[in-house]
Amino acid sequence: MPAPESAALREAVERVRTEVAKAVVGQDGAVSGLLVALLARGHVLLEGVPGVAKTLLVRSFSRALGLDTKRVQFTPDLMPGDVSGSLVYDARSGEFEFREGPVFTHVLLADEINRTPPKTQAALLEAMEERQVSADGVTRPLPSPFLVAATQNPIEHEGTYTLPEAQLDRFLMKLVVEVPPREAEVAVLRRHADGFSPRALEGVAAALTAAHIEAAQRAADAVAVDDDVLAYIVDLARATRQSPSVQLGASPRAATALLAAAKAWAWLGGYPAVTPDHVQAMIVPVWRHRIRLAADAEIEGVSAQAVLTAVLQQTPVPL
């Protein structure tokens, strides 16, 4: 793609931030993560306590993208067919027909995904990995682009089901949505005092089209990567496997996920090639949910982020 076209496309993608900021205050890092996941064709797990605007963030993000979005509230009695769709008998025709579930959308908001049993969680696996749904021997493709943004509460464990490793591995990034700074929180209250309604999302306009998004994804794919940077990613992955605090380190799939996120982050910054700085910026959100800490490390209060920070400090950086 010629440089002016690429620059204009990048500017259009950056306008998404402006539109989301009309509804959500103080979550710039989470918006960046969602943009990276979109460009890298990945999915996002949003973790945060109730009331920090996780759902509002995803709704305003999809509105700014100009894409169709659907929300599923995950509950203990939710069935797999409630997510992916199911065969329904049509009395008039005397035949079974497939009724699409909410997964047939561009942006799927999976609210409180850890509140549903593993069987229903697994219904998302094929959709997230293969971008398709299989039922009654028929494979049905999902719309493109397709992004799953799932939320979970990190402090409430009663009535929840821990996401299995295979499910966690399907998420490109885990973004921690924090309570905003004081100034941002004051700005939130000012908006509500002036009549802002989080349900209406008034003023948030579409900054992109599906064609823009697919062009931006192709542009991010085309970002160059030197062999030294590829070797650096591999060295980081191997360092997590050798850490005494880690029971299960970053897999080769985790390394490819980090590469995809680094390429997207480099493209957003206007860089023609990935640098070690881009890898370092993405390693925590891309890997913190993919490594399993050793039992003694968890008892001592060691976090995945601390392990990854130590790995970055100990691994030589290519010049």
N, C-alpha and C positions, 0 to 999 in steps of 0.2 A: 504494500500500500504506500503511495507517495506520502512524503512527510507532511505537507499541508493537510491532507485528508486525515492522517493519523492524529495530528494536533487538534483538528476540529472535533474528531471523534472523542479524544481524551477530554476536551473541554465540555462536551456534552455529557460524558459520564460524570465529570466533576460537578455538574449542575445538580446531580442527584443529591449531593450533600446539602446544597442550598434549599432544595425542596423539603428534604427530611427535617432540616433545622426549623422549618415553619411549624412543625408539630412536636419535635423532640429536642430537648435542650440538654447539653452536657454529655452526649454519648458519641462524640466524634470517633473514638477508637472503635466502637462497635460498628458504626457505619462503614469505616474503612475495611473492617473485617468482612462485612457483608459484600462490599464491592469486590474485594479480592476473591471471595468464594464464587461470586457470580462469574467473574472473568475466567476463573480456573475451572468452571463447571463443577463446583463442589457444593457441599451442604454444610450447614452451620448449626452447632449446638450452643444455645444461649443459656448461660447459668447465672442466676441472680435471685435475690430475695424478692418476695412479692412487693409490687408497687414501684419498681424502678423502670417501668415503661418498656418491658421486653415485647409485649404484644403490640403496643402502640408503635414501637420501632419497626417491627416487621410489616405492619399494615401500612405505615407511611412510606416505607422503603418500596414496597410493591406498587403503591400508588405513584411514586415518583418514577418508577420504571415503566409505567403504563401497561403493566401486566395484570392478567387475571390472577386472583388469589382466593384461596379457600382456607378456612380454619377448622381444625378438628380438636375438640376438647377431649383429651385422652382420660378415660375413666376405667376402673377395674372391670366393668361389664362390657367394654367396647370389644367387638368382634373383628377379626381380620377383614371380613367382607364389608364392614362399616367404613373401612379405609380404602380398600382397593376396588370394591365393587363386588357384585354377586349376580348369579343367574336368577331371574324372576320369571315365574310362569305367567304367560299371557293367555287368559281364558278365551279371548276372542280368536286368536290364531291357533291356540292349542299347542304352542311351542314355548320353549324357554328362550328368553332374550337376556343379554347382559346389560345390567344397569351400572353405569360408571359410578365409582365412588369419588370422594373429594380429592383423591390423589391425582385425578385427571385435571390438572391446573398448571399454571406456570410457577406460582409460589405457594407452597403448602405450609401453613403455620400449624405445627404439631404442638399444641399447648400442653405442658406438663406431661411430656412423653413417658416419664418414669412412673406414672400412675396407672399404667395399663400392663397386663401380664406379658411375658416374653413372646407368647404366641402371636399377639397382636402387634407387638413391636417388630416381630420378624416379617410382618406383612409389608413393611416398608423396605426391607432389605433389597428385594428384586427391583423395586421402583427406584431406589437411590443408586444402586450400582448399575443396573442394566437399562434404566430409563424405559421400562416396560412393565406390563402386568400380564400374567398368564392365568387364564381361567378356562376350564373345560377344554384344554388342549389348544386353545387359541391365544396367540400372543398379540397384545394390543400396545402399540407405542404410546408414550406419554408426550404431551406437548413440549416443544422446544422454544425457548430455554426452560429448564426445570430446576427448581431449587427447593430443598426442604430446610425450613428454619424451625428447629425444635427448641422448646424451652423446658427448663427444669429448675426446681427449687433446691438449693444445696443444703438447707438446714432442716427440712422436714422429711423425716424418714418413715413415719408411720403410714402404712397403706401405699408404700411405693415399692417399685421393683428395679433393682440395679440393672442398668443397661448392660447387656452382654458385650464381650470384647468385639465380637464380629459386628455388632451394631455400632459401637463407638468408632470402629475403624472406618465406617462409611462416611463419617463426618470429617470434612476437610479441616475444619477449625472448631475449637471450643473457645467461645468468647465469654469472658466474665463481665457481666453488666453490673457496675458498681453504683452505689448511691452517688449522685452528682455532687460536685463541690457546692459550697454555700452560695456563691453568686449565681450559679446555675439553678439551684433550688429556689432562690428568691425569684428568678426570672420565670420559673414554672408557676409559682403562685401568682405572680403578676398576670400571666396569661389567663389563668383560671379566673382571677378577679375581674378581668376584662371581658369574660364571657366565652373563653375558648372551650370547645367541646371535643374531647378526644375521640368521640364516636363519629363525628361528622367529617373530620379531616379537611375542613374548609381551607382553601388556599393552597393545598398541596397539589401541584399540577404534574403531569407526565413530562419528564425531561428527555425520555428516550422512547424508541420503538423496539420491537423484537428484532428488526433488521439491524438497528444500531448495536444492540447487545451482541448479536452473533458476529458482527464485524469486529467489535471490540474483543471478543473472545479469540477470534482468529489472529488479531494483531498481537494479543498477549502470548498466544502460542508461538508466534514468530520471533519473539525476543531471543537474542543469541545467548548462548551459555558456553563459556570456555571449559576445557577439560579440567583445569585447576579448580574451578568452582564445583564441578561435578564430584571431583575427588574430595573436596572439602565437605560436601554434604555426606558422602559415604563415611568419611572419618568421624563426623559428628554422630552418625548413627551407630557406628561401631563403638564409639566412646560411651554411649548410653548403655550398650550391652555389657560393657566391662566395668561399669560403675558398681561399687559395693552396695549402694543404696537401692539398686534397681533389680527387680526379679525378672522382668520382661522388658527388654529394650526396644528401640525403634526398629521396625521391620523394613525390608526393602520397599514395601508399599508406602510406608511412612516417609521414606526418602523421596519417592516420586511425588508424594503429596507436597512435601516441602519445596521441591523443585517447581511444581506448578504454581504454588502460592508466591514464591519468590519472583517468578517470571511475571505474574500479574502485578505484583507490587512494583517491580521495575518499570513495567509499561505505564502504570499510573503516574509514576514519577518522571516519565519522559526519558528514561534511560534506554539506549539501544541494546544493552547487554546486562545480564545479571551480575552483580558484584557480591562479595562476601557480606557487605552491609545489608543487602536485601535478604540474604539467607538468615542472618542474625536477627533481623526484625521479625521474621515469620516463624522462627523455630518454636517459640513458646506457645503461641496459639495453635500451631499445627501439631505439635507433639505432646502437649501436656496431658491430653486424654489418651494417648497411645502407649505410654510407658506405665508399667505396673511397679509400684514401689515394693521393696522387700518389707516383710512384716516388722522387723526391728526398726527400720527407718521410719515407718508410719508411727510406731509407738513413740519414737523420739521426736515426732512432729516435723520430720523432713517433708517438704513439698516437692511436687514434680517440677515446679518452676525453679526452685532452688537447685535441683539436680541439673536442669538444663542450663542454668546460669553458670554452674561450675564446669559443665562440659564445654561451654563456649570459651571460658577462661583458659581451659587446659588444652584445647585443640589448636594447633598452629594454623594461622590464617595465611592463605596464599597471597603473595604480593602482586 
